[in-house]
Amino acid sequence: MRVYHNGVKKRLALLLALAMLALSLCGCGKAGPIDEGFWQQPSQHSYRAELSLDEAAKAVSGRMTVTYKNPTGAALASLPFMLYPNAYAQVQTAPFQNDEMGKAYPGGFSEGGIVLTEVTADGQPVQTRLKNDDETLLEIDLPQPLAADGTAEVSFAFTVQLPHCLGRFGYGDSTYNLCNFLPVACAWDGTQFLTHPYGAVGDPFVSDASDYSVSLSVPEGMVAAYTGTAEKEPVTENGRTTYSIRAAHARDFAAVVSRDFAVETTHVNSGGQRVTVRSFYDADCPEGGRLAANTAKQALQVFGEMYGPYPYGEFNAVQTDFFIGGMEYPGLVLLDRSLYTGQGLADLERVTAHETAHQWWYAVVGNDQAIEPWLDEALTDYSTLLYMGRVHGQAAEQDFYDTYVSMLSEVMGPMYNRASYNVTVGSPAADFPNNQVYSLVVYTEGTMMLRDVENLIGRDAMIRGLAAYYQKYAGKLANGENLIQTLEESAGQNVRMAFDECL
């Protein structure tokens, strides 16, 4: 995620013409879930949740059962889960820089968190511990060790308190951002569980592709955008509307709820898969709502052609109370409401395309975003560059590169005193002093690095290699070495030096 405050030249006439052309193609592609053979490993866990939003209390109550599959190859005496809402419980642990607190909490600090009222494993009460300085890590002691190839039924009853916060998690004047709000099993990277605290720089979220079945109840009159697809039409009775949702091979479940949404729906062919695209936006922002829908549609088509199909069936772009610009979740992206009107419209296409690209680099191909943030963010920014060329032509792509990559590096480097920090494209998120330097290095210098690799092997080989990487690691957690090796195999030449110079 990232925000720029300078605009980029738009070619809206061409955009609209291409959108009309895409409309003529929208009926193409296979409908329904993608073939299971697409995924390179089965879903790791299964989550079944019943959730209810209390609008007056600004809280979500719920029950959730996780069918937990031991990923380690050894017996486990305890299971780790992340409780990200707890980072919002104190000013000291709120996941924002000091200079962001006013934007995150426009009414002053507002407490959030999650209270577990019951935790059981295979029906038996268990002992639990909160760890990490921000108490975002939950350890659950099992009644008996879980065998190397075993499964356990872990159940939670909980209440999530939403802060008045314009970040990923919280509520604003119009929307409720229900993101990173559920207990989620810690990912296993082959050697250890990943238990990163919820820091202020970057995105610390790492989780396994899993299956979700969610019942989400909201007050009547509210509309929900969410990860996954509806199993049936929403049911409204006794003053509440209930959504029945299923999401397969999803790394998380997220939703945004509002009374003010207008919805624009369209369809697109993404690599042979028919995708329903929805744009959720305030009714008084129709131009932005249409632009977000058209951009998401074109991005799904472009990335599907280049890398392989978008596999989730539905994709939702959501205007929300969110000050950070954009944020990705499986099948759902948050977009800052200021992008939908006035000068913000100049950046809406870029941010929407970037967040859509994250469906390939984060949602389908996962990675440790805390330790190797470049692996999804640089790939996503590079993909946004290619999107600009595919949609608007080579001149627009070069204009985008000159403005948002080359010039940005030249101008913002001295402004942020970049040279004084001993960080590289390959540095972990925690090594960066702030989000400004993080963004400049990981996104901008990362895009320059990938452009250098492209110049070395050629664009066709680059896209072919990224498509192979996407197909090889769909549903898995990849690392930088996996990407480098796949590009070398595809190109038939050494590219490591180009990476090593930057990483």
DOTIKE-760608 format. One line per 2 residues: number of its first residue (from 0); their letters; for each residue y, x, z of C-alpha. Coordinates in pm, 1 decimal. Layout:
BEGIN
NUM> A> Y X Z; ...
//
This chain:
BEGIN
0> MR> 0.0 0.0 0.0; 351.8 120.0 -67.0
2> VY> 703.8 -3.5 -136.5; 962.3 148.9 -367.0
4> HN> 1319.7 33.5 -360.0; 1416.6 142.7 -709.2
6> GV> 1329.1 -85.2 -1002.3; 1142.7 -17.0 -1324.2
8> KK> 1231.6 -147.2 -1671.7; 1040.1 -464.6 -1747.0
10> RL> 938.3 -601.1 -2079.0; 901.4 -965.0 -1979.3
12> AL> 890.5 -1097.8 -2334.0; 591.3 -880.5 -2415.6
14> LL> 433.8 -967.2 -2081.5; 456.5 -1338.9 -2155.9
16> AL> 322.3 -1291.5 -2507.0; 23.4 -1098.5 -2376.7
18> AM> -30.7 -1359.9 -2108.5; -50.7 -1628.5 -2377.8
20> LA> -300.6 -1416.4 -2568.4; -508.2 -1373.6 -2253.7
22> LS> -505.7 -1750.2 -2203.3; -688.6 -1787.4 -2531.9
24> LC> -962.0 -1560.6 -2396.7; -994.7 -1712.9 -2051.7
26> GC> -1304.6 -1914.7 -2129.4; -1507.2 -1605.7 -2213.0
28> GK> -1737.8 -1430.9 -1969.8; -2028.4 -1520.9 -1749.1
30> AG> -1944.4 -1768.4 -1471.8; -2080.2 -1748.6 -1118.7
32> PI> -2197.8 -1458.5 -900.9; -2262.6 -1127.1 -1068.3
34> DE> -2623.2 -1016.2 -1107.9; -2754.0 -845.8 -792.5
36> GF> -2852.2 -547.5 -1005.7; -2482.9 -457.3 -1025.4
38> WQ> -2485.0 -351.7 -659.8; -2634.5 -10.7 -585.2
40> QP> -2757.9 -111.6 -240.8; -2814.3 -440.5 -56.4
42> SQ> -2548.7 -586.8 170.6; -2565.5 -406.7 503.9
44> HS> -2499.0 -689.1 750.4; -2458.4 -1066.4 750.3
46> YR> -2170.7 -1243.0 931.3; -2170.8 -1616.2 1010.5
48> AE> -1848.1 -1740.9 1167.8; -1692.1 -2068.6 1279.2
50> LS> -1315.6 -2027.9 1314.7; -1037.5 -2265.0 1418.5
52> LD> -663.0 -2198.6 1390.8; -447.1 -2346.6 1668.7
54> EA> -99.3 -2369.3 1517.6; 74.9 -2442.3 1847.1
56> AK> -94.5 -2162.4 2041.1; -75.4 -1916.3 1749.8
58> AV> -439.8 -1834.4 1807.7; -779.7 -1843.5 1640.6
60> SG> -1084.4 -1939.5 1843.7; -1424.3 -1865.3 1706.7
62> RM> -1791.7 -1792.7 1732.4; -1965.3 -1540.8 1511.8
64> TV> -2320.3 -1414.0 1475.7; -2393.1 -1087.2 1299.8
66> TY> -2735.9 -1005.5 1164.8; -2705.8 -633.5 1221.5
68> KN> -2929.4 -400.2 1021.2; -2972.6 -55.1 1170.1
70> PT> -2827.9 185.6 909.2; -2902.1 514.5 1084.2
72> GA> -3273.5 581.5 1037.0; -3310.8 626.9 1414.4
74> AL> -3339.5 396.3 1714.7; -3009.6 276.2 1861.7
76> AS> -2938.9 201.6 2227.5; -2590.6 65.9 2155.1
78> LP> -2394.9 -75.5 1862.6; -2029.4 1.4 1779.8
80> FM> -1787.4 -262.0 1649.7; -1416.2 -242.4 1571.6
82> LY> -1171.6 -485.8 1735.5; -854.5 -414.0 1538.4
84> PN> -641.1 -690.3 1698.0; -633.8 -491.9 2022.2
86> AY> -401.9 -235.6 1864.5; -136.4 -509.3 1877.0
88> AQ> -165.9 -558.0 2253.5; 91.8 -296.1 2355.2
90> VQ> 409.1 -146.5 2212.7; 258.2 200.9 2251.0
92> TA> -43.0 121.4 2031.5; 114.1 -114.5 1776.9
94> PF> 22.8 29.9 1433.9; 378.7 89.9 1315.5
96> QN> 619.8 380.7 1314.8; 920.2 357.2 1546.4
98> DE> 1152.2 297.1 1252.3; 928.4 10.5 1133.9
100> MG> 913.7 -184.6 1459.7; 1222.4 -393.2 1384.7
102> KA> 1080.7 -503.4 1050.8; 733.4 -562.6 1193.5
104> YP> 862.9 -759.7 1493.1; 1186.6 -932.8 1384.7
106> GG> 1203.3 -1122.4 1714.1; 1108.8 -825.4 1930.5
108> FS> 763.2 -705.9 2026.6; 503.3 -982.5 2039.8
110> EG> 162.6 -926.7 2194.1; -159.2 -983.1 2002.4
112> GI> -523.1 -907.1 2066.1; -874.9 -1040.9 2091.4
114> VL> -1050.2 -1165.0 2406.0; -1429.5 -1175.5 2397.6
116> TE> -1553.9 -1455.5 2619.2; -1921.7 -1397.8 2540.9
118> VT> -2129.7 -1127.3 2375.2; -2507.7 -1146.1 2337.1
120> AD> -2774.8 -951.6 2151.8; -3085.1 -1141.8 2048.3
122> GQ> -2976.6 -1417.5 2285.4; -2940.7 -1195.6 2592.1
124> PV> -2612.2 -1108.9 2769.7; -2508.2 -747.2 2724.2
126> QT> -2279.4 -488.5 2877.3; -1981.5 -382.7 2666.9
128> RL> -1715.2 -111.3 2681.2; -1378.2 -75.1 2509.9
130> KN> -1298.2 272.1 2379.7; -1029.4 450.4 2174.1
132> DD> -683.2 474.8 2325.7; -592.0 144.0 2161.4
134> ET> -915.9 -23.0 2279.9; -1013.7 -101.6 1922.5
136> LL> -1368.1 30.3 1962.8; -1628.5 -192.0 2129.1
138> EI> -1963.9 -48.5 2232.7; -2243.7 -297.2 2299.2
140> DL> -2540.5 -185.1 2509.8; -2858.6 -344.3 2376.8
142> PQ> -3123.0 -499.2 2605.9; -3375.4 -276.1 2431.5
144> PL> -3333.9 -7.0 2164.8; -3303.5 -126.3 1807.1
146> AA> -3575.0 29.2 1591.7; -3479.8 250.4 1299.0
148> DG> -3562.5 -24.6 1050.9; -3482.9 -313.0 1285.4
150> TA> -3229.9 -594.7 1295.1; -3049.9 -755.7 1586.5
152> EV> -2864.5 -1085.5 1618.9; -2531.2 -1004.0 1782.6
154> SF> -2319.2 -1305.2 1878.7; -1956.1 -1325.7 1987.8
156> AF> -1735.3 -1599.4 2128.6; -1369.6 -1505.3 2119.7
158> TV> -1003.9 -1599.0 2102.9; -768.7 -1404.4 1878.2
160> QL> -403.0 -1414.2 1982.6; -172.3 -1375.3 1684.0
162> PH> 149.9 -1180.6 1738.8; 479.8 -1281.0 1579.3
164> CL> 444.4 -986.4 1344.7; 502.2 -934.2 972.9
166> GR> 221.0 -682.8 932.6; -136.2 -732.0 818.5
168> FG> -214.8 -935.0 1130.4; 16.8 -1198.1 1276.7
170> YG> 242.4 -1485.0 1178.9; 589.9 -1523.5 1033.8
172> DS> 813.1 -1813.8 942.8; 575.9 -1945.3 676.1
174> TY> 237.5 -1775.0 688.2; -43.2 -1674.4 920.6
176> NL> -199.0 -1342.8 818.0; -559.3 -1345.9 940.3
178> CN> -652.8 -993.0 839.3; -859.4 -733.6 1027.5
180> FL> -894.7 -1001.7 1294.8; -1272.1 -1037.2 1334.3
182> PV> -1512.9 -800.3 1509.2; -1659.4 -578.2 1237.6
184> AC> -1954.2 -339.9 1260.0; -1859.1 25.6 1233.0
186> AW> -1963.5 185.7 906.1; -2227.3 457.9 902.5
188> DG> -2142.2 746.4 667.7; -2487.7 902.9 669.8
190> TQ> -2426.1 1123.3 972.8; -2207.5 925.1 1213.5
192> FL> -2043.0 591.7 1284.4; -1680.0 578.4 1174.7
194> TH> -1464.8 469.8 1469.0; -1110.4 560.3 1363.5
196> PY> -831.0 418.3 1580.3; -575.5 190.8 1416.6
198> GA> -296.4 438.5 1345.8; 53.4 380.9 1210.1
200> VG> 0.5 586.8 893.2; -223.0 468.1 612.0
202> DP> -513.8 224.0 623.0; -784.4 318.2 877.3
204> FV> -1030.4 43.8 782.8; -1383.0 144.7 679.9
206> SD> -1667.6 -104.9 669.8; -1992.2 -168.6 488.2
208> AS> -2030.0 -421.7 209.4; -2178.7 -725.2 385.6
210> DY> -2228.5 -1098.7 340.6; -1997.9 -1353.5 504.6
212> SV> -2045.6 -1725.7 562.9; -1731.9 -1871.5 721.4
214> SL> -1620.5 -2215.1 835.4; -1241.9 -2205.0 869.5
216> SV> -1068.8 -2505.7 1028.7; -690.0 -2540.2 1000.5
218> PE> -446.0 -2821.7 1084.1; -417.9 -3087.5 814.9
220> GM> -144.6 -3001.9 566.2; -210.8 -2629.1 578.7
222> VA> -358.6 -2444.2 280.3; -577.0 -2134.1 309.0
224> AY> -620.9 -1844.3 67.6; -925.4 -1636.3 155.6
226> TG> -1189.1 -1380.5 69.6; -1485.4 -1534.3 -112.2
228> TA> -1556.4 -1864.4 -282.0; -1575.8 -2221.7 -157.4
230> EK> -1926.0 -2356.0 -105.8; -1784.7 -2708.5 -136.7
232> EP> -1452.1 -2888.0 -144.4; -1248.3 -2866.5 179.9
234> VT> -1308.4 -3160.3 413.7; -1014.1 -3323.6 593.5
236> EN> -1080.2 -3546.4 893.1; -938.2 -3602.9 1241.0
238> GR> -622.4 -3412.7 1153.4; -792.7 -3094.4 1041.0
240> TT> -909.9 -2939.7 714.6; -1226.6 -2731.2 709.0
242> YS> -1306.9 -2472.8 443.7; -1667.5 -2362.8 387.8
244> IR> -1660.4 -2013.3 241.1; -1914.7 -1759.9 125.4
246> AA> -1848.4 -1397.5 30.3; -2123.3 -1159.3 -79.2
248> HA> -2097.4 -779.4 -68.9; -1753.5 -800.2 95.0
250> RD> -1620.4 -523.9 319.5; -1418.9 -770.1 527.9
252> FA> -1311.8 -1131.6 548.8; -940.2 -1211.9 540.2
254> AV> -730.8 -1525.8 498.6; -367.1 -1631.9 476.3
256> VS> -274.1 -1983.9 588.7; 50.8 -2172.1 524.0
258> RD> 207.9 -2517.5 495.6; 434.4 -2400.3 214.6
260> FA> 196.3 -2279.4 -56.7; 215.6 -2384.3 -416.9
262> VE> -84.7 -2267.0 -618.3; -117.5 -2158.0 -978.7
264> TT> -473.5 -2125.1 -1110.0; -596.8 -1954.3 -1424.4
266> HV> -908.0 -1773.9 -1547.7; -984.4 -1441.7 -1709.1
268> NS> -1273.0 -1239.1 -1846.9; -1315.4 -920.7 -1643.1
270> GG> -1578.8 -696.3 -1796.7; -1791.8 -993.1 -1897.9
272> QR> -1746.3 -1190.4 -1575.5; -1538.8 -1508.6 -1567.1
274> VT> -1294.2 -1488.1 -1276.6; -1080.3 -1762.7 -1126.3
276> VR> -734.3 -1625.8 -1047.4; -505.2 -1802.1 -801.0
278> SF> -147.2 -1723.7 -713.1; -31.2 -1866.6 -378.8
280> YD> 346.5 -1872.1 -342.1; 639.7 -2061.7 -195.4
282> AD> 731.1 -2358.8 -411.9; 1087.7 -2227.9 -442.7
284> CP> 964.1 -1900.1 -598.0; 797.0 -2025.1 -919.3
286> EG> 901.2 -1727.5 -1133.6; 743.8 -1483.1 -891.4
288> GR> 436.0 -1702.0 -852.5; 378.6 -1708.1 -1227.6
290> LA> 441.0 -1334.5 -1262.9; 191.9 -1253.9 -985.5
292> AN> -68.2 -1478.4 -1151.2; -15.9 -1324.0 -1495.3
294> TA> -17.8 -969.2 -1360.8; -335.8 -1022.3 -1159.8
296> KQ> -498.2 -1182.5 -1462.5; -407.3 -899.3 -1696.7
298> AL> -503.3 -633.7 -1440.8; -846.3 -790.3 -1386.6
300> QV> -898.5 -789.3 -1762.2; -774.9 -431.9 -1813.9
302> FG> -970.5 -279.0 -1526.0; -1278.5 -480.1 -1621.0
304> EM> -1262.3 -337.9 -1972.9; -1209.8 18.8 -1851.4
306> YG> -1432.1 46.1 -1545.7; -1666.6 -250.8 -1526.6
308> PY> -1657.5 -612.4 -1410.3; -1477.6 -757.3 -1112.8
310> PY> -1778.7 -900.0 -925.3; -1641.6 -1151.3 -674.2
312> GE> -1580.4 -1456.0 -892.7; -1238.7 -1542.1 -747.7
314> FN> -921.5 -1343.6 -685.9; -618.5 -1453.8 -483.9
316> AV> -268.5 -1302.4 -493.8; -66.5 -1430.0 -198.4
318> QT> 305.8 -1426.3 -123.5; 326.6 -1384.4 250.2
320> DF> 539.6 -1280.8 546.7; 459.5 -912.3 510.2
322> FI> 716.6 -633.7 513.8; 501.4 -347.5 385.5
324> GG> 485.7 -438.5 15.8; 119.5 -501.0 -60.1
326> ME> -220.6 -483.9 107.4; -570.5 -522.0 -27.6
328> YP> -872.1 -713.5 100.6; -1184.7 -818.8 -89.4
330> GL> -1079.6 -1086.3 -336.0; -739.8 -1124.8 -167.2
332> VL> -414.5 -927.9 -173.6; -103.4 -971.7 40.3
334> LD> 232.0 -942.5 -135.7; 568.1 -914.6 39.9
336> RS> 763.3 -1236.1 -11.1; 1077.9 -1038.4 -99.7
338> LY> 907.4 -929.8 -424.1; 915.1 -1286.4 -557.6
340> TG> 1290.2 -1332.0 -597.9; 1601.2 -1142.2 -703.8
342> QG> 1574.7 -766.6 -735.3; 1226.0 -772.8 -583.8
344> LA> 1087.3 -923.1 -904.8; 1133.5 -584.6 -1073.6
346> DL> 860.2 -440.0 -850.8; 623.3 -738.0 -829.0
348> ER> 418.0 -645.4 -1134.6; 364.7 -286.8 -1020.2
350> VT> 264.8 -382.9 -665.8; 34.8 -663.1 -784.0
352> AH> -137.9 -435.7 -1036.1; -180.9 -167.5 -769.9
354> ET> -336.3 -405.1 -517.9; -560.6 -555.3 -785.7
356> AH> -688.7 -207.2 -873.2; -797.7 -174.0 -510.5
358> QW> -1070.8 -426.3 -587.2; -1239.6 -142.6 -778.8
360> WY> -1133.2 139.9 -546.4; -1188.3 11.9 -190.1
362> AV> -1357.8 -326.7 -222.6; -1643.9 -239.6 -458.6
364> VG> -1650.9 139.9 -422.7; -1570.9 207.9 -60.4
366> ND> -1460.0 529.9 104.0; -1342.0 664.4 437.3
368> QA> -976.1 570.5 401.9; -878.9 756.7 718.2
370> IE> -1030.1 1092.5 619.3; -1000.1 1076.2 238.2
372> PW> -721.7 827.0 169.7; -654.7 981.1 -171.3
374> LD> -990.7 862.4 -298.5; -882.3 500.9 -317.8
376> EA> -502.4 529.8 -317.2; -461.3 797.4 -584.8
378> LT> -723.8 629.5 -803.2; -542.7 299.7 -758.2
380> DY> -201.0 440.8 -848.7; -352.1 622.0 -1147.3
382> ST> -515.5 295.7 -1253.9; -177.2 122.4 -1227.1
384> LL> -38.8 382.6 -1466.4; -317.9 307.2 -1715.0
386> YM> -254.4 -64.9 -1671.7; 107.4 -17.0 -1775.1
388> GR> -3.2 157.7 -2092.7; -267.6 -99.5 -2179.5
390> VH> -36.0 -397.2 -2124.4; 304.1 -265.8 -2230.4
392> GQ> 227.7 29.0 -2458.7; 237.9 407.0 -2440.1
394> AA> 617.0 427.7 -2409.2; 609.8 199.5 -2104.5
396> EQ> 333.2 408.0 -1949.7; 536.3 725.5 -1991.9
398> DF> 843.8 550.6 -1855.0; 641.4 442.5 -1553.1
400> YD> 511.4 796.9 -1499.8; 857.3 949.3 -1533.1
402> TY> 1011.1 697.9 -1291.4; 744.5 638.0 -1027.6
404> VS> 559.5 967.6 -1032.1; 752.4 1264.5 -1169.1
406> ML> 1106.3 1161.9 -1072.6; 990.6 1016.9 -743.0
408> SE> 830.6 1347.9 -649.8; 1140.2 1545.4 -748.6
410> VM> 1387.0 1319.9 -568.3; 1192.4 1208.9 -262.3
412> GP> 1029.5 1545.3 -191.2; 1351.8 1707.1 -68.0
414> MY> 1469.6 1381.0 90.4; 1156.0 1361.0 306.7
416> NR> 1149.7 1738.9 361.7; 802.3 1739.5 211.7
418> AS> 778.4 2120.7 185.1; 798.8 2161.0 561.7
420> YN> 472.0 1974.5 620.9; 138.6 2149.2 578.6
422> VT> -36.9 1857.9 411.2; -209.8 1813.5 76.2
424> VG> -339.3 1525.8 -132.8; -671.0 1568.6 46.6
426> SP> -537.4 1559.4 402.7; -655.9 1288.7 645.3
428> AA> -407.4 1011.8 714.9; -360.7 1124.5 1075.2
430> DF> -222.8 1461.9 958.9; 85.0 1305.0 800.5
432> PN> 407.8 1274.5 1002.0; 501.6 934.5 861.4
434> NQ> 424.9 684.3 587.7; 696.6 821.3 362.0
436> VY> 540.9 1167.4 333.5; 193.3 1012.7 326.2
438> SL> 288.3 793.7 32.1; 463.1 1075.1 -152.5
440> VV> 166.7 1310.8 -121.5; -139.4 1085.1 -134.8
442> YT> -14.2 836.6 -394.7; 237.4 1028.6 -604.5
444> EG> 96.5 1381.1 -596.6; -250.3 1226.7 -612.1
446> TM> -158.2 1049.7 -936.4; -22.1 1376.8 -1075.4
448> ML> -351.8 1544.0 -986.6; -555.7 1279.7 -1168.2
450> RD> -322.3 1301.0 -1468.8; -389.6 1676.1 -1476.2
452> VE> -763.5 1607.3 -1475.2; -713.1 1361.2 -1760.1
454> NL> -515.5 1620.8 -1957.0; -802.8 1862.6 -1906.9
456> IG> -1087.8 1640.1 -2024.5; -910.2 1371.9 -2228.6
458> RD> -840.4 1009.2 -2148.2; -1159.7 871.6 -2300.3
460> AM> -1372.3 1105.3 -2090.5; -1165.0 1024.9 -1782.3
462> IR> -1212.2 650.0 -1818.3; -1579.3 696.1 -1903.3
464> GL> -1623.4 906.2 -1589.1; -1445.1 655.3 -1367.0
466> AA> -1658.9 376.2 -1510.5; -1970.4 577.5 -1428.8
468> YY> -1841.5 640.0 -1075.8; -1773.5 267.9 -1031.6
470> QK> -2118.9 169.4 -1150.0; -2297.1 440.2 -951.5
472> YA> -2132.6 363.8 -616.7; -2078.7 -12.9 -632.2
474> GK> -2136.7 -143.3 -280.5; -2159.5 204.9 -130.6
476> LA> -1928.1 440.2 56.4; -1840.7 728.3 -174.7
478> NG> -1662.6 1056.2 -107.9; -1448.6 1293.1 -308.1
480> EN> -1739.8 1513.6 -400.4; -1916.9 1212.1 -552.5
482> LI> -1615.3 1148.5 -776.2; -1580.6 1510.8 -886.0
484> QT> -1950.5 1542.0 -967.8; -1952.8 1215.7 -1162.6
486> LE> -1648.6 1318.5 -1367.4; -1807.0 1654.6 -1444.0
488> ES> -2133.3 1492.7 -1549.6; -1949.8 1248.5 -1772.5
490> AG> -1711.1 1501.4 -1927.2; -1963.9 1782.0 -1956.6
492> QN> -1718.2 2035.0 -1819.0; -1584.1 2174.4 -1493.5
494> VR> -1296.6 1979.8 -1337.7; -1325.7 2110.2 -982.5
496> MA> -1041.6 2359.5 -1014.6; -794.8 2083.9 -1102.1
498> FD> -893.8 1901.0 -784.5; -909.8 2209.9 -564.8
500> EC> -551.1 2303.2 -647.2; -432.4 1978.3 -486.7
502> L> -693.3 1887.6 -228.5
//
